[in-house]
Amino acid sequence: YEDFISILSPKEISLDSRVREIVNTNMVRPNSHTFDDAQAQIFTLMQRDSYPRFLNSAVYRNLLYSNGHIEEV
């Protein structure tokens, strides 16, 4: 929580205010579901943005090429 979710944390992740408030409320009595909403939001962000950009990146394409999965581009 201190590293990734709290405001001004050193490695703050991108959460909207609604989800951040849910996590803050959950921290009063933490349990195994305390971060579920945050996890779901991060997975959605990755699915819509980070992962597609990675799949189109030169790094990934070079990896596929080096392993014989695609022809050189």
C-alpha positions in Angstrom: 0.0 0.0 0.0 2.7 2.5 1.0 4.8 1.8 -2.1 2.1 1.7 -4.8 -1.3 3.0 -3.7 -1.0 5.8 -1.1 -0.9 9.3 -2.5 2.6 10.4 -3.3 4.0 6.9 -2.9 7.3 6.4 -4.6 6.0 3.9 -7.2 2.4 5.2 -7.4 0.2 3.2 -9.8 -2.5 4.7 -11.9 -5.9 4.3 -10.1 -8.9 6.5 -10.4 -10.1 8.3 -7.2 -13.1 5.9 -6.8 -10.9 2.8 -6.7 -8.3 4.5 -4.5 -11.0 5.4 -2.0 -12.3 1.8 -2.0 -8.8 0.6 -1.2 -8.4 3.2 1.5 -11.7 2.1 3.1 -10.7 -1.5 2.8 -7.4 -0.8 4.6 -9.3 -0.2 7.8 -10.0 -3.9 8.0 -7.7 -5.5 5.4 -8.6 -9.0 4.1 -7.8 -11.1 1.0 -10.0 -8.9 -1.1 -8.6 -5.5 -0.1 -6.9 -4.8 -3.4 -9.4 -6.6 -5.8 -10.8 -3.4 -7.3 -7.3 -2.0 -7.8 -6.1 -5.2 -9.4 -9.1 -5.3 -11.7 -8.5 -1.7 -12.8 -4.8 -2.2 -13.5 -5.6 -5.4 -15.5 -8.1 -3.4 -17.6 -5.5 -0.6 -18.2 -3.0 -3.2 -19.2 -5.4 -5.0 -21.5 -6.4 -1.8 -23.3 -3.1 0.0 -23.4 0.2 -1.5 -22.2 -0.3 -5.0 -23.6 -1.3 -4.0 -27.2 1.6 -1.5 -27.3 4.0 -4.3 -26.1 2.7 -6.7 -28.8 3.4 -4.0 -31.5 6.9 -3.1 -30.0 10.1 -3.8 -31.8 11.3 -5.7 -28.7 8.5 -8.2 -28.8 8.7 -8.6 -32.6 12.5 -9.2 -32.4 11.9 -11.8 -29.7 9.3 -13.6 -32.0 11.7 -13.4 -34.9 14.7 -14.7 -32.9 12.6 -17.7 -31.8 11.4 -18.4 -35.4 7.8 -17.5 -34.8 7.6 -14.8 -37.5 9.5 -13.7 -40.5 11.8 -10.6 -40.3 9.9 -7.3 -40.6 
